[in-house]
Amino acid sequence: MTAIIDPAVERYFDEIRGRRDDILQEMETLAEEKNFPIVGPDVGRLLFALARFGGARRVLELGSGYGYSAYWFAKALPDGAEVHCIDSRADHRDQAENYFKRAGMSARLRFHVGEALAVARKIAGPFDIVFNDIDKEHYPESIELAASLLRDGGLFVTDNALWHGKVTEPDPDAPTQGVLEFNRRLASDPRFESVVLPLRDGVSVAVKIGTKVRRE
């Protein structure tokens, strides 16, 4: 398994990283105790920045866990905006609702329980941001869904685009194959302009440019 960022650089990030609010730190502690994957504070700040810079008002998450990334999005949104979360576990919904209530952000949360892609197909767009963090084998399927739900100029953001460095290794397993196929398809899709940022485990950021925009 290949390190994405030099460990010394990671330690430096830890040293300069600002304090998160108490609820975020509680969520991070829970993730560490349960060995539960979350995007972490650096990617969280990226999500916050993308949402705030783009003036997002509607965000859709595919694979939300107990709401860590959604919490970062919600902090960036104005009053009247909403984050739609999808996760297969009702206990994750309950945890997220508790965190958001304590933070005074309950009005921004819409939590759906079920299989992410199936549930998302029943939610009306358009969205300003679609955030993708589902099972890696299903990553390629998320592209068409995002294209159908995003407004032109909206962002399609995907976690684990470098998948612990496994995208560079021979004989990829099924999850790695899913990530590889996703990256290949998205890079060649004329509806998106995309880049993979080597932050944490790799974050893919793609803007929907629509089918009428000529690519250079």
N, C-alpha and C positions, 0 to 999 in steps of 0.2 A: 504494500500500500504506500503510495507516494504522498509526501507532505505537500500541500498546496502552497502554504506560506512558510518561510523559514521560521523555525521555532523561536529564534531570537527576536524576530519581528513580531510574532504573536505575543511574546512577553512584553515587548515595548508597547503594543496596543493595550495590554492589560494595565500597564503603568499609567498611561495617559488618559485612559477611558474615564469619562465623567460618571458621577453617581447616577444611577437610575432611581426612579421613585420606588417606594417600599413594596408596592404590589409587583412591579416588574422583578425586583430582586427576590421576592417570594416565589414567583413563577420559575425563575432561574434556579433557585435552590431545590425546588421540587423536581425539576428536570434532571439535576445532578443526582439527587437521591434515588430517583426511579430509573435513571439511565434512559430518559425519554428525550428523543431528538427535538430540539427547538432551533430556530435560526440564530439565536444568540444576539447579544447587544449591538455588535457592529453591523450585522445585516439588518437588525431592527432599526437602527438609525438610518440606514439606506432607505428602507421602506418608508419611514417617516418623511425623509427628504423628498423622495419621489412623489409621494402623495401631496405634500405641502406645495412643492414647486409646481406641480401640474394642476393645482386647484381641484383635486379629486373630490367628488361628492358621493360616488357609488363605487364600492370595492367589493369584489367577489373573491373568496378564497376557496380553493379546491384542496381539501386536506388541512384542517385547522387545528387538530389536537385540542388542547384546552385553552386556546385563544391567545397565545403569546404574540405571534406575528400580527394577529388582528388588533391586539391592544396597541401596538406601535402605530398601525394605520389609523386607528380611532383617535389617538392623541393628535394626529395631524389634521383631522377633518373638522370642518366648521359645524356649527349647530345645524340640525336638519339633515345632515349627511348620514350614511349608513354603510356598515360592513356586513356583508352576507357571508357567514361561515358555514362550511359543510364538513361534517365528520361523522363517522359511522357509529360513534359511541355516545350514548345519552349521558353518561357520567362526565364526559368532556364538555358537553353542552352545559351541564349543571355547574361545573367548575368555572367555565368561562362567564356564565351569567353572574356568578358570585363575584368574580374579579371585577367585571364591568360595573356592577352595582356599587361596589365599594369605592370605585374610582369616579362615580357619578357619570358614567358613560352608557348606562343601560339603553338609553334612547337610540344609540348608534348601532346597537347589535341586533342582527337577525341571524339566529342560529338554526340550521337545518340538520337533522339527523338522517343519515342514509349514505349510500354509495355516491361519491362526489360527482362523477360524471353524469350519472343518471339524474340526480337531484338538480344539478346545474342546468340540464336541458329543459327543466320545467320552470326556471326562473327567467322572468322577462328582463332583457337588456334595455338600453345599452349600459355598459359599465365603463368607468374611467380607468380602472385597473383590474386585471385578473391575476391573482397570485396562485401559482401552481406548486403543490408540495404533496402530491399523491404517491401511491406505489409506483416505483420507477418503471415497472413493466407496462404501465398504462400511460406513461408520459407522451408517446407519439399521438395518442388519441386526443390529448388536451389541446393540440394546436387548432384543429378545426373548430372545436368548441369555443376557444378564446376568440378566434376570428369572427365567429357568429355573434358573440356577446359584447365585444368591445366596440366603442365608437371609434371612428377614424381619429388618429392622434392619441388613442388610448395605449396603455402599457400592459404588456404581457410579461410578467416577472416569474421566474422559475428558480427554485432552490435546487441545490445539489447537481448543478450542471457539469461539475467535474468529478463527482461521485468518488470522493476520497482518492482521486488520482487514478482510479481504475480505468478511466477512459483511455489511458495510454498503455494499458497492459494487454498482453496477448490472451487469447481464449477467454473472452468476457462471459460472465454468467448472465442469467436472464435479466436481472435488474440493470446491469451495466449495458447490456444490449439495448434495453429500453432507452437509457439515457443517450447512448450513441446515436440511435435512430432519431430520437427527438432532436438532438443538436443538428444532425445532418438535414432533417426535413425543415426545421425552422430557418436555418441559414440559407436555404434555397427557395423559401416560400416568398413569392413576389408581393404578398400582402404585408410583409413585415420587414423592418430593418433591425437587425439584432446584433448584440455583442455579449460575450461572456466575461464577466468581471471576476478575476481570481481572488475574490474575497471569501474567507472562510472555506466553504466547500464548493465554491463556484456559483455565481448568481447570473443567470441569463436575463437580460433586459432587452425586450423587443418592443418597438413602437409600431402600431398598426398604421400603415401608410395608405391602405386601401388599394383597390385594383385599378383605379384611374390615375394613380400617381406614377410617372415614369421614373424608373430606377436608372441611375447613372451607371 
